[in-house]
């Protein structure tokens, strides 16, 4: 066997390189030292940025034609902005007609007092100036005429008030119907989704045809109920975004853990200064499942298994490889805990 040693400063684990020349292979190996270190087992979980406030636009009833869609996907809207107009069946024309009729009757109602006063004065003038000698019969005739004028105007007032009241009820009913035909935004945000070919189609009860999201704030969300026990209220977890304008390293904290179920939400505690996080952006949360601190450990690749038993290769005094069984503990992401078989500071062969 020919031994060749090369100095290597890349990693502490590769202090020496050994070429073991057998008849069947010629392979480059390293010697790695068993040192005390932290062994960490973690799990990477995918989280997606979601808005916490959203409006799902649907219909209270079906069968109406969708005559107009006022917005497109990506449009910014404010609370109260119109989104969809359902067929109104000339409701606005009926509203205009009723409002005109109500105003006309209210004006006529105001003029009745003047007209009544004029007719009463005219009746009095005829009684006084057109009667040469006023007798009891003339007085009775005048009083009847005056009562008749008052009764006529009273009937006119009653009729006008009845018409106005009826028209106002009809007006409120039609206005409510018209308001129901215009669906408006309940929040300020962005139009996230619109059903294809919505304009011109027929409404279906409770069908969600549009989604609006509030741009003011959002949360990262995941669906990993099996890992809930590894998160704790107020304790941050690292999260990484690899792609997009929001790429970088972040710290998240659990949001409203008391309401966690199939879905779990996180707030952004800290992160890079960027233009914001787009809806649907995904990141990776790293959660520590287990760890052993300050224990003797080796790289995962330095430990092998045979029949379920872990072992390592060590060099004897003649620099021949020999198999040494070891007892291992926690197997982490990169390192494995060595309980016995290899002592601190001893070296093993590492491919």
Buried (B, 14 or more C-beta within 10 A) or exposed (E): EEEEEEEEEEEEBBBBBBBBEEEEEEEEBBBBBBBEBEBBBBBEBEBBBBBBBBBEBBBEEEEBBBEBBBBEEEEEBEEEBBBBBBBBBEBEEBBEBBBEBBEEBEEBBEEBEEEBEEBBEEBEEEBEEEEEEEEEEBEEEBEEBBEEBEEEBEEBBEEBEEBBEEBEEBBEEBBEBBEBBBBBBBBBBBBBBBBEEBBEBEBBEEEEBBBBBBBEEBBBBBEBEEBEEBBEEEEBBBBEBEEBEBEBEBBBBBBEBEEBEEEBBBBBEEBEEEEEBEBEBBBEBBBBBBBBEEBBBBBEEBBEEEEEEBBBBBBEEEEEBEEBEBEBBBBBBBBBBBEEBBEEEBBBBBE
